[in-house]
Amino acid sequence: MTTALITGSTAGIGAAFARRLAADGHNLVLVARDTKRLREQATELHDRHGIEAEVLTADLATDPGIEEVAGRLSDRKAPVDLLVNNAGFGNKGRYLDVSMADELKMLKVHCEAVLRLTSAATEAMRERGRGGVVNVASVAAFVPRGTYGASKAWVVQFTQGAARDLAGSGVRLMALCPGFVRTEFHQRAGMGTDNIPGWMWLDADKLVAAALTDLSRGKTLSIPDPRYKALMGLVKVAPRGLLGGITSRTGRKYGPQ
């Protein structure tokens, strides 16, 4: 059996990865801040699929939390074959309306933690000549949309650059860029979702299935839905000035800063 470590595993996309990987027979290391929810999740997945599910409570907005997860990824005696860097959050409000502490916390989780955990995982994977990393970004990475979009753009660029540097090592890296997914994300950020058009919502389980298929095919970037692929195609040809105005308005209406 192989082992997958998933950050932010107790809800949303992380929980969907946990369900799918457990169903496929992978042992799991489940990482989140809430020990009670982690234990409940681990018990459910073990009972349903017969896999081993290890619980690791860690806050990736702190150095000790990052160090603890990095240490688990570096453990050669209990190797991790797949890392899913999924932990993340949004801040409600425009630039300068969000506190500097919250902005820096976002960069800590979305960028520093992703860098340090990816590095810990891939160093061990390269020694074994196999492994994979999925770094969850967002379609917000491709539009000018404040700190959230900027942090996800960093995830995409970092992941694709690292994938090129590790080409031929047996280690695959992929940035996953979903659109709106029905999770706890907006609720936790205090954002309403009633005004988001129904066609923009994605199913987390279908998204994960598409992402794992893209990873198996060696893709370094996954936008796992035809609707969003089409939208991102339009983004590439839209004038930057026009795009900035549109994304500023839609971001305030629909998404995080």
C-alpha positions in Angstrom: 0.0 0.0 0.0 1.1 3.6 -0.7 0.6 6.5 1.7 -0.9 9.9 0.9 -0.6 12.9 3.2 -3.4 15.5 2.8 -3.4 18.9 4.5 -6.8 20.5 5.2 -8.2 17.0 5.0 -11.4 17.4 7.0 -13.5 19.4 4.6 -14.1 20.3 1.0 -11.5 19.4 -1.6 -9.2 17.8 1.0 -12.0 15.6 2.3 -12.8 14.6 -1.3 -9.1 13.6 -1.9 -9.2 11.6 1.3 -12.4 9.7 0.3 -11.1 8.9 -3.2 -7.6 7.9 -2.1 -9.0 5.7 0.7 -11.4 4.0 -1.7 -8.4 3.3 -4.0 -6.6 1.6 -1.2 -4.1 4.2 -0.1 -3.2 4.6 3.6 -3.6 8.2 4.7 -2.0 10.8 6.9 -4.7 13.4 7.6 -3.6 16.9 8.6 -5.8 19.7 10.0 -6.2 21.9 13.1 -9.2 20.1 14.6 -8.2 16.9 16.3 -11.8 15.7 17.0 -12.8 16.0 13.3 -9.6 14.4 12.2 -10.2 11.4 14.5 -13.8 11.0 13.3 -12.6 11.2 9.7 -9.9 8.7 10.3 -12.3 6.2 11.9 -14.8 6.5 9.2 -12.3 6.0 6.4 -10.7 3.1 8.2 -14.0 1.4 8.8 -15.3 1.9 5.3 -12.2 1.1 3.3 -10.0 -0.9 5.6 -7.0 1.5 5.2 -4.8 2.9 7.9 -5.5 6.6 8.6 -3.0 8.5 10.7 -4.0 11.7 12.4 -1.7 14.7 12.6 -3.0 17.9 14.2 -1.1 21.0 12.9 -1.7 24.6 12.2 0.2 25.5 9.0 0.0 29.2 9.9 2.7 28.5 12.5 6.3 27.4 12.3 5.8 24.5 14.7 2.9 23.3 12.6 4.8 23.4 9.4 7.8 21.8 11.0 5.8 18.9 12.4 4.2 18.1 9.0 7.6 18.5 7.2 9.1 16.1 9.7 6.5 13.5 8.9 7.1 13.9 5.1 10.8 13.4 5.7 10.4 10.2 7.6 12.2 7.6 5.5 10.9 4.7 7.6 7.2 5.5 6.9 7.4 7.1 3.4 4.7 9.3 1.9 4.1 8.6 -1.8 1.6 11.4 -2.5 1.4 14.9 -0.9 -1.7 17.0 -1.4 -1.1 20.5 -0.2 -4.8 21.6 0.1 -4.9 23.7 3.3 -6.0 27.3 2.6 -8.5 30.1 3.3 -9.9 33.4 2.0 -10.1 36.8 3.6 -13.3 38.9 3.2 -12.6 42.5 2.2 -10.7 44.6 -0.3 -7.0 45.4 0.0 -6.3 47.6 3.1 -9.6 46.5 4.6 -7.9 43.2 5.6 -5.5 43.4 8.5 -1.8 42.9 7.8 -1.8 40.0 10.2 -4.4 38.2 8.2 -2.6 38.9 4.9 0.7 37.5 6.3 -1.1 34.5 7.6 -2.5 33.8 4.2 1.0 34.0 2.6 2.3 31.7 5.4 -0.3 29.0 4.6 -0.5 29.4 0.8 3.1 30.0 0.0 5.6 29.3 2.8 3.9 26.1 4.0 3.5 24.8 0.4 7.2 25.5 -0.3 8.5 23.8 2.8 6.2 20.8 2.7 6.8 20.3 -1.1 10.5 20.4 -0.5 10.4 18.0 2.4 8.3 15.5 0.4 10.1 15.7 -2.9 13.6 15.3 -1.4 12.5 12.0 0.1 10.6 11.0 -3.1 13.6 11.8 -5.3 15.7 9.4 -3.3 13.2 6.6 -3.9 12.7 7.6 -7.5 8.9 8.0 -7.3 6.2 10.1 -5.8 3.8 12.9 -6.5 2.7 16.3 -5.2 -0.6 18.1 -5.9 -0.6 21.7 -4.8 -4.1 23.1 -4.8 -4.2 26.6 -6.3 -7.2 28.3 -7.9 -8.3 29.8 -11.2 -7.9 33.1 -9.2 -4.2 32.6 -10.0 -4.7 33.8 -13.5 -6.5 37.1 -12.8 -5.5 40.2 -10.8 -7.3 39.5 -7.6 -5.4 40.7 -4.5 -3.4 38.7 -2.1 -5.5 35.5 -2.6 -5.0 35.4 -6.3 -1.3 36.5 -6.0 -0.6 33.6 -3.5 -2.3 31.1 -5.8 -0.3 32.4 -8.8 2.8 31.8 -6.8 1.7 28.2 -6.2 1.2 27.6 -9.9 4.6 29.1 -10.9 6.5 27.4 -8.1 4.9 24.0 -8.9 5.5 24.1 -12.6 9.0 25.3 -12.1 9.8 22.6 -9.6 8.2 20.0 -11.9 10.7 21.0 -14.7 13.6 20.8 -12.3 12.6 17.3 -11.2 11.8 16.0 -14.6 13.2 12.5 -15.1 13.4 11.9 -11.3 10.2 9.9 -11.1 8.6 12.7 -9.0 5.5 14.4 -10.4 4.3 17.8 -9.4 1.0 19.4 -10.4 -0.9 22.6 -9.6 -4.6 22.0 -9.3 -6.7 25.1 -10.2 -10.4 24.7 -9.4 -13.1 27.3 -9.6 -16.0 27.5 -7.2 -16.5 24.3 -5.2 -19.2 23.6 -2.6 -17.1 23.5 0.6 -16.8 25.3 3.9 -14.4 27.8 2.3 -16.8 30.7 1.8 -18.6 30.1 5.1 -15.4 30.3 7.1 -14.5 33.5 5.4 -17.9 35.0 6.1 -18.8 35.2 2.4 -22.3 34.8 1.0 -22.7 32.4 -1.9 -26.4 33.0 -2.9 -25.3 35.3 -5.7 -22.9 32.9 -7.4 -24.5 31.4 -10.6 -25.3 27.7 -10.4 -23.3 26.8 -13.5 -20.1 28.1 -11.8 -20.2 25.4 -9.0 -18.1 22.3 -9.2 -18.5 18.9 -7.4 -15.5 18.2 -5.2 -15.5 14.4 -5.9 -15.6 14.9 -9.7 -12.9 17.5 -9.4 -10.6 15.2 -7.5 -11.2 12.3 -10.0 -10.2 14.6 -12.9 -7.2 15.9 -11.0 -5.8 12.5 -10.2 -6.3 11.5 -13.9 -4.3 14.6 -14.9 -1.6 13.8 -12.4 -1.3 10.2 -13.8 -0.9 11.7 -17.3 2.0 13.8 -16.2 0.3 17.2 -16.4 1.8 20.0 -14.3 -1.3 22.1 -14.4 -4.9 20.9 -14.0 -8.0 23.0 -14.6 -10.5 20.1 -14.2 -13.6 21.4 -15.9 -14.4 22.4 -19.5 -16.3 25.5 -18.3 -13.3 26.9 -16.4 -10.9 25.9 -19.2 -12.9 28.0 -21.6 -13.0 30.9 -19.1 -9.3 30.8 -18.6 -8.8 30.7 -22.4 -10.7 34.0 -22.6 -8.6 35.4 -19.8 -5.4 34.8 -21.8 -6.6 37.0 -24.7 -8.4 39.7 -22.7 -6.6 43.1 -22.3 -5.1 43.4 -18.9 -6.7 46.7 -18.1 -10.2 45.4 -18.9 -9.5 42.2 -17.1 -8.4 44.0 -14.0 -11.6 46.0 -13.8 -13.8 43.0 -14.4 -12.0 40.7 -11.9 -12.0 43.5 -9.3 -15.8 43.8 -9.5 -16.5 40.1 -9.7 -14.0 39.3 -7.0 -15.8 41.7 -4.6 -19.1 40.1 -5.6 -18.1 36.4 -5.6 -14.7 35.6 -4.1 -11.9 36.2 -1.6 -9.3 38.9 -1.6 
